Amino acid sequence: MGPDGLEIVPAHHAGRQVLRLRRHGLVVADCLSVEEVARYVDLADLCEVIALPGARGDVRAAVR
């Protein structure tokens, strides 16, 4: 996760694995490398989000 609702998730596009950038659920870009992701967001601002075991719905924890 990043600032302003930015989310980076693995995805497939045209038969290739990409890093998909979404902001508030809308696709911003499909990036082929971390360097491309860095064009959209400062990598230092990103944090990992993990699902909590036994959590209901959209309960997640950010890990920096």
N, C-alpha and C positions, 0 to 999 in steps of 0.2 A: 504494500500500500504506500501511497505517496500523498502529498498535500492536495487539497481541494478535490477529494474524492477519486483520485487517480488509483487505478488498480492494474496490476500487471499479472497476466495469467498465461500459461502455456496454451497454445492452440495450433491447429493445422490450417494452412491456407495454400491452395493450389499444390497440394501434395508435399508441402514443406512444413517443418515445425517452426513456429514463430513465437515471439513474445508479444502478446496482444495487449495493447494499452487501451483501457476503458476509463472513461470519466463519467461517473453517475450512471453507469450501465451502457453508455453509448461508445461505440468503437472509435478511438482516436487514430490508432495506427497499428499496423502489424510490422514488427521489427525483426530482422533476421539476426541481429547481434546486440550485445549489451551496449556497444558504441552507439548504435542507432537509438536505443532507449535513452541514452544520455543526452541526445539532442532535444528530448522532450521534458526531461526532469533531471535535477541534480541527484545523482545516485546516492549521495550522502543523506538525502531526505527520505529515502525509502526505508521501510521496516517490514519485517516478515510478520504475517498474520497466520496464526494456527487455530484450528478448530479445537475447542475444549472437549474432552471426553465427557459424554453424558449431557452435553449442553443441548438446549432446545433452540430450534429456529436459527437465528442469525447471531448467536453468541460466539464471539471470537476474541482472541487476545492478540495484541500487537507485541512483538518481540523485537527489540532493537539490538 
